[in-house]
């Protein structure tokens, strides 16, 4: 039953590694999806879903607009160690650099 709940919650993140938080209260499990910065960036690239068992070492060479980076930073800010939003944006830009994508056509 819990496996089915996790599958329902993570259906829109198909092909990406994602973290799920299970909250158990009165022997009833509730699934919360907590995506990482890298998975949000890869999702923002709008790549087709892939089979992780068959396709290895993929290069994410798409382009993301800076507005979308700020949106991702706003979502990640409560979980970030940054005091200000600018620090969180820099963290997301570092993640974008490590995944290999560009921001507004330039290297982050």
C-alpha positions as CSV (number, residue, x, y, z in Angstrom):
1,X,0.0,0.0,0.0
2,X,2.8,2.4,0.8
3,X,4.6,1.5,-2.4
4,X,1.5,2.5,-4.4
5,X,1.2,5.8,-2.5
6,X,4.9,6.6,-3.4
7,X,4.3,5.7,-7.0
8,X,1.3,8.0,-7.2
9,X,3.2,10.9,-5.5
10,X,6.3,10.5,-7.7
11,X,4.5,9.9,-11.1
12,X,5.3,13.4,-12.4
13,X,9.0,12.9,-11.6
14,X,9.4,9.8,-13.7
15,X,13.0,9.0,-14.6
16,X,14.6,11.3,-12.0
17,X,16.0,10.5,-8.5
18,X,13.8,12.1,-5.9
19,X,13.6,12.0,-2.1
20,X,10.3,11.1,-0.4
21,X,9.5,11.8,3.2
22,X,7.2,9.3,4.9
23,X,5.2,10.7,7.8
24,X,3.6,7.9,9.9
25,X,0.8,8.9,12.2
26,X,-1.6,6.3,13.8
27,X,-0.1,3.6,11.5
28,X,-1.1,5.6,8.4
29,X,1.7,6.7,6.2
30,X,1.6,10.0,4.3
31,X,4.1,10.6,1.4
32,X,5.7,14.0,0.8
33,X,7.9,14.6,-2.2
34,X,10.9,16.8,-1.4
35,X,12.8,17.3,-4.7
36,X,16.5,18.2,-4.7
37,X,17.9,21.2,-6.5
38,X,19.5,19.0,-9.2
39,X,16.2,17.1,-9.9
40,X,14.3,20.5,-10.2
41,X,16.9,21.8,-12.6
42,X,16.8,18.7,-14.8
43,X,13.0,18.9,-14.7
44,X,13.2,22.6,-15.8
45,X,15.3,21.5,-18.8
46,X,12.1,19.6,-20.0
47,X,14.1,16.5,-21.1
48,X,12.2,13.4,-22.1
49,X,12.0,10.7,-19.4
50,X,14.8,8.1,-19.5
51,X,15.4,4.7,-18.2
52,X,18.2,5.0,-15.6
53,X,19.2,1.4,-16.0
54,X,19.9,1.7,-19.7
55,X,21.0,5.3,-20.3
56,X,24.2,6.2,-18.3
57,X,26.3,9.4,-18.0
58,X,23.9,11.7,-19.7
59,X,24.9,15.2,-20.5
60,X,22.3,17.9,-19.6
61,X,23.3,20.6,-22.1
62,X,20.0,22.5,-22.2
63,X,19.3,26.1,-21.4
64,X,17.3,27.4,-18.5
65,X,16.1,31.0,-18.1
66,X,17.3,32.9,-15.1
67,X,13.7,33.5,-13.9
68,X,13.3,29.8,-13.5
69,X,16.5,29.6,-11.5
70,X,15.0,32.2,-9.1
71,X,11.7,30.2,-8.9
72,X,13.7,27.1,-7.9
73,X,15.7,29.1,-5.4
74,X,12.5,30.3,-3.8
75,X,11.3,26.7,-3.3
76,X,14.7,25.6,-2.0
77,X,15.3,28.6,0.3
78,X,13.8,27.1,3.5
79,X,15.9,24.0,3.1
80,X,19.1,26.0,2.2
81,X,21.7,27.3,4.6
82,X,21.7,30.7,2.9
83,X,20.6,33.7,4.9
84,X,19.3,35.6,1.8
85,X,17.7,34.6,-1.4
86,X,20.8,35.7,-3.3
87,X,22.9,33.1,-1.6
88,X,20.4,30.4,-2.4
89,X,20.4,31.6,-6.1
90,X,24.2,31.1,-6.1
91,X,23.8,27.6,-4.7
92,X,21.3,26.8,-7.5
93,X,23.7,28.3,-10.1
94,X,26.5,26.0,-8.8
95,X,24.2,23.0,-9.1
96,X,23.4,24.1,-12.7
97,X,27.1,24.3,-13.4
98,X,27.7,20.8,-12.1
99,X,24.8,19.3,-14.1
100,X,26.3,21.0,-17.3
101,X,23.4,23.2,-18.4
102,X,23.5,26.9,-19.3
103,X,21.6,29.8,-17.9
104,X,20.3,32.4,-20.5
105,X,22.8,30.9,-23.0
106,X,25.8,31.5,-20.7
107,X,27.8,29.3,-18.4
108,X,26.6,29.8,-14.8
